[in-house]
Amino acid sequence: MTAGASAQQLHKKRVARKSLWIRIWRARYLYLFLLPSISLLLVFVYWPAIQAFYRSFFIYDGYSINRFVGLNQYKFVLADPEFHISLKNMAIFLAFELTLPLFGPIIAAEAIYNLHNRQHQASWRFMLIVPAIIPALVLLLIWQYIYHPIGGAANIMMKGLGLPTQTWLANPTLVKPALMFTGVPWVGGIWMLVYLAGLLGIPTEVIDASIVDGASRLRRFFSIDLPLLWGQIKLTMILIIIYQIQGFFGILVLTDGGPINASLVPGLYLYHQAFGARASEGAKDFGKASAVGVILFIVILVFSLAVERLKRSDDEGFSQ
């Protein structure tokens, strides 16, 4: 590269930087309106995350930082058999969530999209989105009643079929399938609307061309609809992965990680470290909990970067 070309590039960068500051200054009032939201994010989201990273290097009980221990918290967590069990359970739940719960809403959106009657479309869309409005705790308590060993709906059904009753949430073999089944029928919710919006965004010319070519609905689904929904599918995948890595609310309500850690996941392991294992066994250890949080953050970051790289490679391939 010649000196003249290098100077020209440097000049272009300076002009671009100057124009950026000019655009920011012109939109200064908009940034002032955003300032309260940015301040709240800094105080309640970013600052606690920075504090968690800092306190992961200390013995910390939630009230006072006792002493610096370096990487000992991380060594303890990574060597803890309970943490290994939680990772294995998380992998099993994640593998399941990337099957039926991922593709169920796609099938539901496709079925609604292919309804010719607009009123029927609206009715089915409303019925499938209603479960997302119901508070998650209410649904979990309903499932807790269904799985109750005495008088629960699941065991009543088993008796009616002449099968032995089960302790669904207290059996290490059955607890994972029982927790997975709480999402039945895996067709409704926000993701169905996301996929339906993607389908509605497909140009009518493409659909008309496929009809003229004599393509069946099944062929159109695999050749047109599914490829054009790939962006929404990747978004769903990364959010499912993030939730499965750090989420634990449903398991906390139904099993608290039991029996004998058969449903323990990393997010719940973090909760137990922070507030005392099983509520009464051991002292609070926010230092180890912070270390777990940092480890989970790194795992989520790796997955997010991988999906972003996949998205970027797909976009480049599409543009070419």
C-alpha positions as CSV (number, residue, x, y, z in Angstrom):
1,M,0.0,0.0,0.0
2,T,1.4,3.4,-1.0
3,A,1.7,6.4,1.3
4,G,-0.9,8.2,-0.7
5,A,-3.5,5.4,-0.4
6,S,-2.8,5.1,3.4
7,A,-3.3,8.9,3.9
8,Q,-6.5,8.7,1.9
9,Q,-7.9,5.9,4.0
10,L,-6.9,7.8,7.2
11,H,-8.7,10.9,5.8
12,K,-11.9,8.8,5.1
13,K,-11.8,7.4,8.7
14,R,-11.5,11.0,10.1
15,V,-14.4,12.2,8.0
16,A,-16.5,9.2,9.0
17,R,-15.7,9.8,12.7
18,K,-16.5,13.5,12.4
19,S,-19.8,12.7,10.6
20,L,-20.7,10.3,13.4
21,W,-20.2,12.9,16.1
22,I,-22.3,15.4,14.0
23,R,-25.2,12.9,13.7
24,I,-25.0,12.3,17.5
25,W,-25.1,16.0,18.2
26,R,-28.0,16.5,15.9
27,A,-29.9,13.7,17.7
28,R,-28.8,14.9,21.2
29,Y,-32.4,15.4,22.4
30,L,-33.3,11.8,21.5
31,Y,-30.3,10.6,23.5
32,L,-31.4,12.7,26.4
33,F,-34.8,10.9,26.4
34,L,-32.9,7.6,26.4
35,L,-30.7,8.6,29.3
36,P,-33.1,7.4,32.1
37,S,-33.4,4.0,30.5
38,I,-29.6,3.8,29.9
39,S,-29.0,4.8,33.6
40,L,-31.4,2.1,34.9
41,L,-29.6,-0.5,32.7
42,L,-26.2,0.6,34.0
43,V,-27.4,0.5,37.7
44,F,-29.5,-2.6,37.7
45,V,-28.0,-4.8,34.9
46,Y,-24.4,-4.0,34.1
47,W,-23.1,-2.9,37.5
48,P,-24.4,-6.0,39.3
49,A,-22.8,-8.2,36.6
50,I,-19.5,-6.4,37.1
51,Q,-19.9,-6.8,40.9
52,A,-20.6,-10.5,40.5
53,F,-17.4,-11.0,38.5
54,Y,-15.4,-9.0,41.1
55,R,-16.9,-10.9,44.1
56,S,-16.3,-14.3,42.5
57,F,-12.7,-14.0,43.6
58,F,-13.7,-13.5,47.3
59,I,-15.3,-15.3,50.1
60,Y,-18.6,-13.4,50.2
61,D,-21.7,-14.2,52.3
62,G,-23.9,-11.4,50.9
63,Y,-23.0,-8.9,53.7
64,S,-19.2,-8.6,53.8
65,I,-16.3,-9.6,51.7
66,N,-14.0,-11.7,53.9
67,R,-10.9,-12.5,52.0
68,F,-9.4,-12.8,48.5
69,V,-9.2,-16.5,47.3
70,G,-8.3,-16.0,43.6
71,L,-9.5,-18.8,41.3
72,N,-10.4,-21.1,44.2
73,Q,-14.1,-20.5,43.8
74,Y,-13.9,-21.5,40.1
75,K,-11.8,-24.6,40.9
76,F,-14.3,-25.7,43.5
77,V,-17.3,-25.3,41.1
78,L,-15.6,-27.0,38.2
79,A,-14.5,-29.9,40.4
80,D,-17.9,-30.2,42.2
81,P,-19.7,-33.5,41.2
82,E,-23.1,-31.7,41.7
83,F,-22.1,-29.1,39.1
84,H,-21.2,-31.9,36.6
85,I,-24.6,-33.6,37.2
86,S,-26.3,-30.2,36.6
87,L,-24.5,-29.8,33.3
88,K,-25.5,-33.3,32.2
89,N,-29.1,-32.7,33.1
90,M,-29.0,-29.4,31.3
91,A,-27.7,-31.1,28.2
92,I,-30.6,-33.6,28.3
93,F,-33.2,-30.8,28.7
94,L,-31.6,-28.7,26.0
95,A,-31.5,-31.6,23.5
96,F,-35.2,-32.1,24.1
97,E,-36.0,-28.4,23.9
98,L,-34.4,-28.2,20.5
99,T,-36.8,-30.8,19.1
100,L,-40.5,-30.7,19.8
101,P,-40.7,-27.3,21.6
102,L,-38.6,-25.8,18.7
103,F,-40.6,-27.2,15.8
104,G,-44.0,-27.5,17.3
105,P,-44.7,-23.7,17.0
106,I,-43.5,-23.9,13.3
107,I,-46.1,-26.5,12.5
108,A,-48.8,-24.6,14.3
109,A,-47.9,-21.4,12.5
110,E,-47.9,-23.2,9.2
111,A,-51.3,-24.7,9.9
112,I,-52.8,-21.2,10.7
113,Y,-51.1,-19.7,7.7
114,N,-52.7,-22.2,5.3
115,L,-56.2,-21.5,6.6
116,H,-58.1,-19.6,3.9
117,N,-60.7,-18.1,6.3
118,R,-59.2,-14.9,8.0
119,Q,-61.7,-15.2,10.9
120,H,-60.5,-18.8,11.5
121,Q,-56.9,-17.6,11.4
122,A,-57.6,-15.0,14.0
123,S,-59.5,-17.4,16.3
124,W,-56.8,-20.1,16.2
125,R,-54.1,-17.4,16.7
126,F,-55.9,-16.1,19.8
127,M,-56.4,-19.6,21.3
128,L,-52.8,-20.6,20.9
129,I,-51.5,-17.3,22.4
130,V,-53.7,-17.4,25.5
131,P,-51.5,-19.9,27.4
132,A,-48.6,-17.4,27.1
133,I,-50.7,-14.8,29.0
134,I,-51.3,-17.1,32.0
135,P,-48.7,-16.6,34.7
136,A,-46.0,-19.4,34.6
137,L,-46.4,-20.1,38.3
138,V,-50.1,-20.9,37.9
139,L,-49.3,-23.4,35.2
140,L,-46.6,-25.0,37.3
141,L,-49.0,-25.4,40.3
142,I,-51.5,-27.0,38.0
143,W,-48.8,-29.5,36.9
144,Q,-47.8,-30.0,40.5
145,Y,-51.4,-31.1,41.2
146,I,-51.5,-33.3,38.1
147,Y,-48.3,-35.1,39.2
148,H,-49.4,-35.5,42.9
149,P,-48.9,-39.1,43.9
150,I,-52.3,-39.2,45.8
151,G,-55.3,-38.0,43.8
152,G,-53.3,-36.4,41.0
153,A,-54.8,-36.5,37.5
154,A,-51.9,-38.5,36.1
155,N,-52.3,-41.3,38.6
156,I,-56.1,-41.3,38.2
157,M,-55.5,-41.8,34.5
158,M,-53.0,-44.6,35.2
159,K,-55.6,-46.4,37.4
160,G,-58.2,-46.0,34.7
161,L,-55.9,-47.7,32.2
162,G,-55.1,-50.5,34.7
163,L,-51.5,-49.4,35.1
164,P,-49.5,-48.9,38.4
165,T,-49.4,-45.4,39.8
166,Q,-46.2,-43.5,39.9
167,T,-44.4,-40.9,42.1
168,W,-43.7,-38.8,39.0
169,L,-41.6,-36.0,40.6
170,A,-40.0,-38.2,43.2
171,N,-38.7,-40.9,40.9
172,P,-35.2,-40.2,39.5
173,T,-36.0,-42.1,36.3
174,L,-39.4,-40.3,35.6
175,V,-38.7,-36.8,36.8
176,K,-37.0,-35.6,33.6
177,P,-39.7,-36.9,31.3
178,A,-42.3,-35.5,33.7
179,L,-40.7,-32.0,33.6
180,M,-40.4,-32.1,29.8
181,F,-44.1,-33.0,29.5
182,T,-45.2,-29.8,31.2
183,G,-44.8,-28.0,27.9
184,V,-47.4,-30.2,26.1
185,P,-48.6,-29.6,23.4
186,W,-45.6,-27.5,22.4
187,V,-47.5,-25.5,19.8
188,G,-48.5,-22.1,21.3
189,G,-46.9,-19.1,22.7
190,I,-44.9,-16.2,21.4
191,W,-42.7,-18.4,19.1
192,M,-45.8,-19.3,17.1
193,L,-46.5,-15.6,16.5
194,V,-42.8,-15.1,15.5
195,Y,-43.0,-17.9,12.9
196,L,-46.4,-16.8,11.7
197,A,-45.1,-13.2,11.2
198,G,-42.2,-14.7,9.2
199,L,-44.6,-16.7,7.0
200,L,-46.8,-13.6,6.4
201,G,-43.7,-11.8,5.3
202,I,-43.0,-14.2,2.4
203,P,-43.8,-12.4,-0.9
204,T,-47.0,-13.5,-2.5
205,E,-45.2,-13.8,-5.8
206,V,-43.1,-16.6,-4.5
207,I,-46.2,-18.5,-3.2
208,D,-48.0,-17.9,-6.5
209,A,-45.0,-19.2,-8.5
210,S,-44.9,-22.4,-6.4
211,I,-48.6,-22.9,-7.0
212,V,-48.2,-22.4,-10.8
213,D,-45.3,-24.9,-10.7
214,G,-47.6,-27.5,-9.1
215,A,-45.7,-27.7,-5.8
216,S,-47.7,-29.4,-3.0
217,R,-48.0,-27.8,0.4
218,L,-45.5,-30.2,1.9
219,R,-43.0,-29.5,-0.9
220,R,-43.5,-25.7,-0.5
221,F,-43.0,-26.1,3.3
222,F,-39.6,-27.7,2.9
223,S,-38.4,-25.7,-0.2
224,I,-39.8,-22.2,0.5
225,D,-41.3,-21.7,4.0
226,L,-38.6,-23.5,6.1
227,P,-35.6,-21.8,4.4
228,L,-37.2,-18.4,4.7
229,L,-37.9,-19.0,8.4
230,W,-34.2,-19.8,9.1
231,G,-33.6,-16.4,10.7
232,Q,-36.5,-16.9,13.2
233,I,-35.4,-20.5,13.8
234,K,-31.9,-19.4,14.7
235,L,-33.3,-16.7,17.0
236,T,-35.5,-19.3,18.8
237,M,-32.5,-21.7,19.1
238,I,-30.2,-19.2,20.8
239,L,-32.9,-18.0,23.2
240,I,-33.8,-21.6,24.1
241,I,-30.1,-22.3,24.7
242,I,-29.8,-19.2,26.9
243,Y,-32.8,-20.1,28.9
244,Q,-31.8,-23.7,29.4
245,I,-28.3,-22.7,30.5
246,Q,-29.5,-20.2,33.1
247,G,-33.2,-20.9,33.8
248,F,-34.4,-22.9,36.7
249,F,-37.7,-21.4,37.9
250,G,-40.0,-24.3,36.8
251,I,-37.6,-26.9,38.3
252,L,-37.3,-24.9,41.6
253,V,-41.1,-24.9,42.0
254,L,-41.7,-28.6,41.1
255,T,-38.7,-30.5,42.3
256,D,-36.0,-28.1,43.7
257,G,-33.5,-30.2,41.7
258,G,-34.5,-33.6,43.3
259,P,-34.8,-36.4,43.7
260,I,-31.1,-36.9,44.4
261,N,-30.1,-34.2,41.9
262,A,-31.9,-36.0,39.1
263,S,-33.3,-32.6,37.9
264,L,-30.6,-30.3,39.1
265,V,-29.5,-27.7,36.5
266,P,-26.7,-25.1,36.6
267,G,-29.1,-22.1,37.3
268,L,-30.6,-24.0,40.3
269,Y,-27.1,-25.0,41.4
270,L,-26.2,-21.3,41.4
271,Y,-29.3,-20.6,43.5
272,H,-28.5,-23.2,46.0
273,Q,-24.9,-21.8,46.4
274,A,-26.2,-18.3,46.9
275,F,-29.0,-19.1,49.4
276,G,-27.9,-22.3,51.1
277,A,-28.1,-25.7,49.6
278,R,-31.7,-27.0,49.9
279,A,-32.6,-24.0,52.0
280,S,-31.2,-25.2,55.3
281,E,-28.1,-27.3,54.6
282,G,-25.1,-25.0,54.5
283,A,-24.4,-21.3,54.6
284,K,-24.9,-18.8,51.9
285,D,-22.0,-18.5,49.6
286,F,-22.4,-15.6,47.1
287,G,-18.8,-15.9,46.1
288,K,-19.3,-19.4,44.6
289,A,-22.6,-18.4,43.2
290,S,-20.9,-15.5,41.4
291,A,-18.3,-17.9,40.0
292,V,-21.1,-20.1,38.7
293,G,-22.7,-17.1,37.1
294,V,-19.4,-16.0,35.4
295,I,-19.0,-19.6,34.0
296,L,-22.5,-19.6,32.7
297,F,-22.0,-16.2,31.2
298,I,-18.9,-17.5,29.3
299,V,-20.8,-20.5,28.0
300,I,-23.8,-18.4,26.8
301,L,-21.4,-15.9,25.2
302,V,-19.7,-18.7,23.3
303,F,-23.0,-20.0,22.0
304,S,-24.2,-16.5,21.1
305,L,-21.0,-15.8,19.1
306,A,-21.3,-19.2,17.4
307,V,-24.9,-18.4,16.3
308,E,-23.9,-14.9,15.2
309,R,-21.1,-16.3,13.2
310,L,-23.4,-18.8,11.6
311,K,-25.9,-16.0,10.8
312,R,-23.2,-13.9,9.3
313,S,-21.9,-16.7,7.1
314,D,-25.5,-17.4,5.9
315,D,-26.0,-13.8,5.1
316,E,-22.8,-13.6,3.2
317,G,-23.7,-16.8,1.3
318,F,-27.1,-15.3,0.5
319,S,-25.7,-12.0,-0.7
320,Q,-23.3,-13.9,-3.0
